[in-house]
């Protein structure tokens, strides 16, 4: 029994690491493409490619019959929440450094614990509440309020990945409260269909750049600029993020289905050094001392909460589609 359990945890850790590596490539590619294409076009293209992989995997899991569900409203609500989290995260990615944006998003586990305490009535002791406070103080430290503010922009830009993390945590807590039983590929397809619907509606509403405020407001410009046919040299990047999308959707979902989340969730933090590495290698970004300090506070608080939850015999991450999937 122990051997089987250890084997499942080892496979779960491997899948988490593969999924997180794919996330880091996905985020880096989207940041690279953000200078020439609107977010909803990138999301539509990568999802259209990624969903093909998910349907192939679904075929091997048992076929289209696995898409039947008696909780369609729950899937729609979860999907919309995750779409909003993705859109908010990527809007900040167009302006903020990759490592900084990723670090701010990692307050998600703190939100999950906080929301479980506020809305599900779960007991959270003073140590975990203190860790939550330290983590959110890390967000403030990154903004360098003592020096007139960060060079990266106003505080509301820093709020975008934090809002994304809160939306993601809301989806996670909702999943824990209501429960979702489905295969990994089916869960991925539900989410990806929602991304296709929302990005298509974006195109119908603003796809000609009707409300684009221009490059002086880069986050909004990324959201609302007009669709353009991708240049030949950019198609490999679109295909790559589509493939990454399929890998992320399956690997992280499958990992949380086969192994206890308290055992494997901390490995998602591998994404931060990867984001810092890609930011340095591709965009020439290097964190300031304040950002390093804030990163340490957020990661330290998050990992502390994970291990406290594990010690208490609880989980803070549901069996869910992975971070920023879609």
C-alpha positions as CSV (number, residue, x, y, z in Angstrom):
1,X,0.0,0.0,0.0
2,X,2.8,2.4,0.9
3,X,4.7,1.6,-2.2
4,X,1.6,2.3,-4.4
5,X,1.0,5.6,-2.5
6,X,4.7,6.7,-2.9
7,X,4.5,5.8,-6.6
8,X,1.4,7.9,-7.1
9,X,3.0,10.8,-5.3
10,X,6.2,10.5,-7.4
11,X,4.1,10.5,-10.6
12,X,2.1,13.4,-9.4
13,X,5.3,15.4,-8.6
14,X,6.6,14.6,-12.1
15,X,3.4,15.7,-13.7
16,X,3.3,18.9,-11.6
17,X,6.9,19.8,-12.7
18,X,6.1,19.1,-16.4
19,X,2.9,21.2,-16.1
20,X,4.7,24.1,-14.3
21,X,7.5,24.1,-16.9
22,X,4.9,24.3,-19.7
23,X,3.2,27.2,-17.8
24,X,6.5,29.1,-17.7
25,X,7.0,28.6,-21.5
26,X,3.3,29.6,-22.0
27,X,3.7,32.8,-20.0
28,X,7.0,33.8,-21.6
29,X,5.5,33.3,-25.1
30,X,2.4,35.3,-24.3
31,X,4.5,38.1,-23.0
32,X,6.6,38.0,-26.1
33,X,3.5,38.1,-28.4
34,X,1.7,40.8,-26.3
35,X,3.5,43.5,-28.3
36,X,1.7,42.6,-31.5
37,X,-1.6,40.8,-30.8
38,X,-4.6,41.3,-28.5
39,X,-4.9,38.9,-25.6
40,X,-8.2,37.5,-26.7
41,X,-6.7,36.5,-30.1
42,X,-3.8,34.8,-28.4
43,X,-6.2,33.0,-26.0
44,X,-8.5,31.9,-28.8
45,X,-5.6,30.5,-30.9
46,X,-3.8,28.7,-28.2
47,X,-7.1,27.2,-26.9
48,X,-8.2,26.1,-30.3
49,X,-4.9,24.2,-30.6
50,X,-4.8,22.9,-27.0
51,X,-8.3,21.6,-27.1
52,X,-7.4,19.3,-30.0
53,X,-4.8,17.6,-27.7
54,X,-7.4,17.3,-24.9
55,X,-9.9,15.6,-27.2
56,X,-7.2,13.1,-28.3
57,X,-6.5,12.3,-24.6
58,X,-10.2,12.1,-23.9
59,X,-10.5,9.5,-26.7
60,X,-8.0,7.3,-24.8
61,X,-9.7,7.9,-21.5
62,X,-13.0,6.6,-22.7
63,X,-14.5,8.9,-25.4
64,X,-17.0,11.7,-25.7
65,X,-19.5,10.1,-23.3
66,X,-17.2,11.3,-20.5
67,X,-18.2,14.9,-21.2
68,X,-21.7,14.2,-19.9
69,X,-22.3,16.0,-16.6
70,X,-25.2,16.7,-14.3
71,X,-23.7,20.0,-13.1
72,X,-23.3,22.2,-16.2
73,X,-23.9,25.4,-14.3
74,X,-21.0,24.6,-12.0
75,X,-18.7,23.9,-14.9
76,X,-19.7,27.2,-16.5
77,X,-19.2,29.2,-13.3
78,X,-15.8,27.6,-12.7
79,X,-14.8,28.2,-16.3
80,X,-15.8,31.9,-16.2
81,X,-13.9,32.4,-12.9
82,X,-10.8,30.9,-14.4
83,X,-11.2,32.9,-17.6
84,X,-11.3,36.1,-15.6
85,X,-8.3,35.0,-13.6
86,X,-6.3,34.3,-16.8
87,X,-7.3,37.6,-18.5
88,X,-6.4,39.6,-15.4
89,X,-3.0,37.8,-15.0
90,X,-2.0,38.2,-18.7
91,X,-3.1,41.9,-18.7
92,X,-0.5,42.5,-16.0
93,X,2.1,40.3,-17.8
94,X,2.1,42.8,-20.8
95,X,3.5,45.5,-18.5
96,X,5.2,43.9,-15.4
97,X,8.3,41.7,-15.4
98,X,7.6,38.0,-15.8
99,X,9.1,37.0,-12.5
100,X,7.3,39.8,-10.6
101,X,3.9,38.9,-12.1
102,X,4.4,35.2,-11.3
103,X,5.5,35.9,-7.7
104,X,2.4,38.1,-7.1
105,X,0.2,35.4,-8.5
106,X,1.6,33.0,-5.9
107,X,-0.5,34.6,-3.2
108,X,-3.2,32.3,-4.5
109,X,-2.7,29.6,-1.8
110,X,-3.0,32.3,0.8
111,X,-6.3,33.4,-0.6
112,X,-7.5,29.8,-0.7
113,X,-6.8,29.4,3.0
114,X,-8.3,32.8,3.8
115,X,-11.5,32.1,1.8
116,X,-11.8,28.7,3.3
117,X,-11.8,30.4,6.7
118,X,-14.2,33.1,5.7
119,X,-16.7,31.2,3.6
120,X,-16.4,27.5,4.4
121,X,-16.0,27.9,8.2
122,X,-12.7,26.0,8.3
123,X,-10.5,26.5,11.3
124,X,-7.4,28.5,10.6
125,X,-5.0,29.1,13.6
126,X,-3.0,32.2,14.4
127,X,0.2,30.8,12.7
128,X,-1.5,30.4,9.3
129,X,-3.3,33.7,9.7
130,X,0.1,35.3,10.5
131,X,1.6,33.7,7.4
132,X,-1.2,35.1,5.3
133,X,-0.4,38.6,6.7
134,X,3.3,38.2,5.9
135,X,2.5,37.1,2.4
136,X,0.3,40.1,1.7
137,X,3.0,42.4,3.2
138,X,5.3,40.9,0.6
139,X,3.0,42.3,-2.1
140,X,3.4,45.8,-0.5
141,X,7.1,45.5,-0.2
142,X,7.4,44.8,-3.9
143,X,5.7,48.2,-4.6
144,X,8.5,50.0,-2.7
145,X,6.1,52.5,-1.1
146,X,9.0,54.1,0.9
147,X,10.7,55.4,-2.2
148,X,7.7,57.0,-4.0
149,X,6.6,53.8,-5.6
150,X,8.0,51.2,-8.0
151,X,9.6,52.0,-11.3
152,X,7.3,49.4,-12.9
153,X,4.2,51.5,-12.5
154,X,1.3,52.5,-10.2
155,X,-0.1,50.2,-7.5
156,X,-3.1,49.1,-9.5
157,X,-0.8,47.3,-11.9
158,X,0.5,45.2,-9.0
159,X,-3.1,44.5,-8.0
160,X,-3.9,42.8,-11.3
161,X,-2.0,39.5,-10.6
162,X,-3.2,39.6,-7.0
163,X,-6.8,39.9,-8.3
164,X,-6.1,37.0,-10.7
165,X,-4.9,34.9,-7.7
166,X,-8.1,35.8,-5.7
167,X,-10.2,34.8,-8.7
168,X,-8.3,31.5,-9.0
169,X,-8.7,30.9,-5.3
170,X,-12.4,31.5,-5.5
171,X,-12.6,28.9,-8.2
172,X,-10.6,26.5,-6.1
173,X,-12.7,27.0,-3.0
174,X,-15.9,26.6,-5.0
175,X,-14.6,23.3,-6.4
176,X,-13.9,22.1,-2.9
177,X,-17.3,23.2,-1.6
178,X,-19.3,21.7,-4.4
179,X,-17.1,18.9,-5.7
180,X,-16.4,18.1,-9.4
181,X,-16.2,14.5,-10.5
182,X,-14.8,14.0,-14.0
183,X,-11.7,12.8,-15.9
184,X,-8.7,15.1,-16.3
185,X,-9.3,15.5,-20.1
186,X,-13.0,16.2,-19.6
187,X,-12.3,18.9,-17.0
188,X,-9.8,20.4,-19.4
189,X,-12.2,20.5,-22.2
190,X,-15.0,22.2,-20.2
191,X,-12.5,25.0,-19.3
192,X,-11.1,25.3,-22.8
193,X,-14.6,25.6,-24.3
194,X,-15.3,28.5,-22.0
195,X,-12.1,30.2,-23.1
196,X,-13.2,29.7,-26.7
197,X,-16.6,31.2,-26.0
198,X,-15.3,34.2,-24.1
199,X,-12.5,35.0,-26.6
200,X,-15.0,34.8,-29.5
201,X,-17.3,37.2,-27.7
202,X,-14.4,39.6,-27.2
203,X,-13.7,39.4,-30.9
204,X,-17.3,40.1,-31.8
205,X,-17.5,43.1,-29.4
206,X,-14.0,44.7,-29.7
207,X,-12.1,42.7,-32.3
208,X,-11.7,45.6,-34.6
209,X,-10.1,47.8,-32.0
210,X,-13.2,49.9,-31.4
211,X,-12.3,50.8,-27.8
212,X,-8.5,50.4,-27.9
213,X,-7.0,53.2,-25.8
214,X,-3.7,53.0,-27.6
215,X,-0.2,52.0,-26.5
216,X,-0.1,54.7,-23.8
217,X,-2.1,52.3,-21.7
218,X,-0.3,49.0,-22.4
219,X,-2.5,46.6,-20.3
220,X,-5.7,47.9,-21.9
221,X,-4.1,48.1,-25.3
222,X,-3.2,44.4,-24.9
223,X,-6.8,43.6,-24.1
224,X,-8.6,45.7,-26.7
225,X,-6.3,46.1,-29.8
226,X,-7.6,44.8,-33.1
227,X,-7.1,41.3,-34.3
228,X,-4.4,40.9,-36.9
229,X,-3.4,37.8,-38.9
230,X,-0.2,36.4,-37.3
231,X,3.0,37.0,-39.2
232,X,4.7,33.9,-40.6
233,X,7.5,34.1,-38.0
234,X,5.0,34.2,-35.1
235,X,3.0,31.0,-36.0
236,X,5.6,28.7,-34.3
237,X,5.0,30.7,-31.1
238,X,1.2,30.4,-31.4
239,X,1.5,26.7,-32.0
240,X,4.0,26.3,-29.0
241,X,1.6,28.0,-26.6
242,X,-1.2,25.9,-27.9
243,X,0.7,22.7,-27.2
244,X,1.7,24.0,-23.8
245,X,-1.9,24.7,-23.1
246,X,-2.8,21.1,-23.7
247,X,0.1,19.9,-21.6
248,X,-0.8,22.2,-18.7
249,X,-4.5,21.3,-18.8
250,X,-3.8,17.6,-18.6
251,X,-0.7,17.3,-16.5
252,X,-1.7,19.4,-13.5
253,X,-5.2,18.1,-13.4
254,X,-4.0,14.5,-13.6
255,X,-1.4,15.2,-10.9
256,X,-4.0,16.4,-8.4
257,X,-6.3,13.4,-9.2
258,X,-3.6,10.8,-8.5
259,X,-1.8,12.3,-5.5
260,X,-2.7,14.2,-2.3
261,X,-2.5,17.9,-3.1
262,X,-0.7,18.7,0.2
263,X,2.1,16.4,-1.0
264,X,2.5,17.9,-4.5
265,X,1.2,21.4,-4.5
266,X,4.4,23.0,-3.1
267,X,6.2,21.9,-6.3
268,X,4.1,24.5,-8.2
269,X,6.5,27.0,-6.7
270,X,9.1,25.7,-9.1
271,X,7.4,28.2,-11.5
272,X,8.9,31.2,-9.8
273,X,12.6,30.5,-10.5
274,X,11.6,29.5,-14.0
275,X,9.8,32.8,-14.6
276,X,12.7,34.7,-13.3
277,X,15.0,32.8,-15.6
278,X,12.9,33.4,-18.7
279,X,12.5,37.0,-17.7
280,X,16.3,37.4,-17.5
281,X,17.1,35.4,-20.6
282,X,14.4,36.7,-23.0
283,X,13.5,40.1,-21.7
284,X,16.6,41.2,-19.8
285,X,14.6,41.6,-16.6
286,X,16.2,41.1,-13.2
287,X,14.4,41.6,-9.9
288,X,15.2,44.5,-7.6
289,X,16.1,43.9,-4.0
290,X,12.6,44.8,-3.0
291,X,11.1,42.3,-5.4
292,X,13.5,39.6,-4.1
293,X,12.4,40.4,-0.6
294,X,8.7,40.3,-1.5
295,X,9.2,37.0,-3.4
296,X,10.8,35.5,-0.3
297,X,7.9,36.7,1.9
298,X,5.2,35.4,-0.4
299,X,6.9,32.0,-1.1
300,X,7.8,31.5,2.6
301,X,4.2,32.2,3.7
302,X,2.7,30.0,1.0
303,X,5.0,27.1,1.7
304,X,4.4,27.5,5.4
305,X,0.7,27.3,4.9
306,X,1.0,24.2,2.7
307,X,2.9,22.3,5.3
308,X,0.7,23.5,8.2
309,X,-2.3,22.3,6.2
310,X,-0.6,19.0,5.6
311,X,0.2,18.6,9.3
312,X,-3.4,19.4,10.1
313,X,-4.6,16.7,7.6
314,X,-6.3,19.2,5.3
315,X,-5.8,20.2,1.7
316,X,-5.7,23.7,0.4
317,X,-5.7,22.9,-3.3
318,X,-8.5,20.9,-4.9
319,X,-8.3,18.3,-7.6
320,X,-8.6,20.9,-10.3
321,X,-7.5,22.1,-13.7
322,X,-4.1,23.7,-13.3
323,X,-3.0,27.3,-12.8
324,X,-3.9,29.6,-15.7
325,X,-5.1,26.7,-17.8
326,X,-7.0,27.3,-21.0
